[in-house]
Amino acid sequence: DATNVEKAGLVAAAHADIADVLVAKGDDAGALKQYEASLTIRRDIVAKAPAKESLRRDLALNLEKIAARKRRLGDTDGAIAAYREAIDLRRDLTYTTSLTRLREMINAEWKLQALLGNTFERGNLLSEVIDGLTEIDAKSPLNAADRTWLQTARATLADLNKILEKLEDELDSEAEAPAEGAAGVMVSEPGSSGRSD
């Protein structure tokens, strides 16, 4: 029933508001507990009204706040998981009507890529950030901060691509070099006897 969903939404918002105050006071652990309480309620609300985009957007925002707290508390894996779930939710939302929603998606992708290290997934997220900012720029010119963000994303992606290319070259070199056994004997390929007849 819509009234129950609305009341539950108010309770979830209250937990999130308390968490925001705790963040301001520097209590990340306390804030995380409040955000998680809000998340539990928001998941239930979305399950009852899955077609309502505003509820899914609130859930994604809640997940991003949890990710930020987990990151600050040193739980990188938990932060990555929360950011990924938030991004998955945001991908299902309709962005054609709102540049704000697209900007929120890009922001979540930017935060996640920063946690991933030198991986192809990070490169894909950086590409999505660049594409999203370019799309925003086509509809409404970017402000100075966003232009700097776009330049930083492009430079970061270029640097990451150089690192990944170097790693690929090293792996290719290792694969092409003959491997030696403990006594200086060539290690045989799988399926061969290792003897030269």
C-alpha positions in Angstrom: 0.0 0.0 0.0 1.3 3.5 -1.0 0.9 4.9 2.6 3.1 2.1 4.1 5.7 2.7 1.4 5.7 6.4 2.1 6.0 5.9 5.9 8.8 3.4 5.4 10.6 5.9 3.1 10.4 8.5 5.9 12.0 6.1 8.4 14.7 5.2 5.9 15.3 8.9 5.3 15.5 9.5 9.1 18.2 6.8 9.4 20.1 8.4 6.5 19.8 11.9 8.1 21.2 10.5 11.4 24.1 8.9 9.4 24.8 12.2 7.7 25.1 13.9 11.1 27.4 11.1 12.3 29.6 11.6 9.2 29.9 15.3 10.0 31.0 14.3 13.5 33.6 11.9 12.2 31.8 8.7 13.4 32.1 6.6 10.2 31.3 3.3 12.0 28.1 4.8 13.6 27.2 6.4 10.2 27.6 3.0 8.5 25.2 1.3 10.8 22.6 4.0 10.2 23.1 3.9 6.4 22.8 0.1 6.5 19.5 0.4 8.5 18.3 2.8 5.9 19.4 0.4 3.1 17.4 -2.5 4.6 14.3 -0.5 4.6 15.0 0.9 1.1 15.5 -2.6 -0.3 12.1 -3.6 1.0 10.5 -0.5 -0.4 12.0 -1.1 -3.9 10.8 -4.7 -3.7 7.2 -3.5 -3.1 7.4 -0.7 -5.8 10.1 -1.7 -8.3 8.7 0.5 -11.1 9.2 3.7 -9.2 12.5 5.2 -10.4 12.8 7.7 -7.5 12.9 4.8 -5.0 15.6 3.0 -7.0 17.6 6.2 -7.2 17.4 6.6 -3.4 18.6 3.0 -3.0 21.6 3.7 -5.3 22.4 6.9 -3.4 22.2 4.9 -0.1 24.6 2.3 -1.5 27.1 5.0 -2.5 27.1 6.4 1.0 27.7 3.0 2.4 30.5 2.5 -0.1 32.1 5.8 1.0 32.0 4.8 4.7 33.3 1.3 4.0 36.2 2.8 2.0 37.0 5.2 4.9 36.9 2.3 7.3 39.3 0.3 5.2 36.8 -2.2 3.8 37.8 -1.8 0.1 36.1 -5.0 -1.0 32.8 -3.9 0.7 33.1 -0.5 -0.9 33.7 -2.0 -4.4 30.6 -4.3 -4.0 28.4 -1.4 -2.9 29.6 0.9 -5.7 29.0 -1.9 -8.2 25.5 -2.5 -7.0 24.7 1.3 -7.1 26.0 1.5 -10.6 23.9 -1.5 -11.7 20.8 0.2 -10.3 21.7 3.5 -12.0 22.2 1.8 -15.3 18.5 0.7 -15.2 17.3 4.3 -14.6 16.1 6.5 -17.4 18.8 9.2 -18.0 17.3 10.9 -21.0 15.3 13.3 -18.9 18.0 14.3 -16.5 21.6 15.3 -16.7 21.7 15.2 -12.9 21.0 11.4 -13.0 23.7 10.9 -15.6 26.1 13.0 -13.5 25.3 10.8 -10.4 26.1 7.7 -12.4 29.4 9.1 -13.7 30.3 10.1 -10.1 29.7 6.5 -8.8 31.7 5.1 -11.7 34.6 7.5 -11.0 34.7 6.5 -7.3 34.6 2.8 -8.1 37.4 3.0 -10.7 39.6 4.7 -8.1 39.5 1.6 -6.0 40.2 -1.0 -8.7 43.9 -0.6 -9.4 45.3 -1.3 -12.9 42.6 -3.5 -14.4 40.6 -3.6 -17.6 37.4 -3.0 -15.6 38.9 0.3 -14.4 39.6 1.2 -18.0 36.0 0.4 -19.0 34.7 2.6 -16.1 36.9 5.4 -17.1 35.7 5.2 -20.7 32.1 5.3 -19.4 33.0 8.4 -17.3 34.5 10.1 -20.4 31.5 9.1 -22.6 29.1 10.4 -20.0 30.8 13.7 -19.5 31.0 14.1 -23.3 27.3 13.4 -23.5 26.6 16.1 -20.8 28.8 18.5 -22.7 26.9 18.0 -25.9 23.6 18.9 -24.1 24.8 21.6 -21.8 28.4 22.9 -21.8 30.5 21.6 -19.0 31.6 24.0 -16.2 35.3 24.5 -15.4 35.3 21.8 -12.7 33.7 19.3 -15.0 36.1 20.1 -17.8 39.0 19.5 -15.4 37.3 16.2 -14.4 37.1 15.2 -18.0 40.7 16.0 -18.7 41.7 14.1 -15.6 39.7 11.1 -16.7 41.3 11.1 -20.1 44.8 11.4 -18.7 44.1 8.6 -16.2 42.8 6.4 -18.9 45.8 7.1 -21.1 48.2 6.3 -18.2 46.2 3.1 -17.4 46.3 2.0 -21.0 50.1 2.4 -21.1 50.4 0.3 -17.9 48.1 -2.4 -19.2 50.0 -2.5 -22.6 53.3 -2.9 -20.7 51.8 -5.7 -18.6 50.5 -7.4 -21.8 53.9 -7.1 -23.4 55.6 -8.6 -20.3 53.1 -11.5 -20.3 53.7 -12.1 -24.0 57.4 -12.1 -23.5 57.1 -14.6 -20.7 54.9 -16.8 -22.8 57.4 -16.7 -25.7 60.5 -17.3 -23.6 61.5 -21.0 -23.0 60.9 -22.0 -19.5 63.7 -23.9 -17.7 63.3 -26.7 -15.2 65.3 -27.0 -11.9 68.3 -28.6 -13.5 68.5 -26.4 -16.6 66.4 -28.9 -18.6 63.7 -27.5 -20.8 60.2 -27.9 -19.4 58.1 -29.8 -21.8 54.8 -28.6 -23.2 51.7 -30.3 -21.8 51.0 -33.6 -23.6 54.6 -34.1 -24.8 57.0 -36.6 -23.2 59.8 -34.0 -22.6 62.3 -36.3 -24.3 64.1 -35.6 -27.5 64.4 -38.7 -29.6 
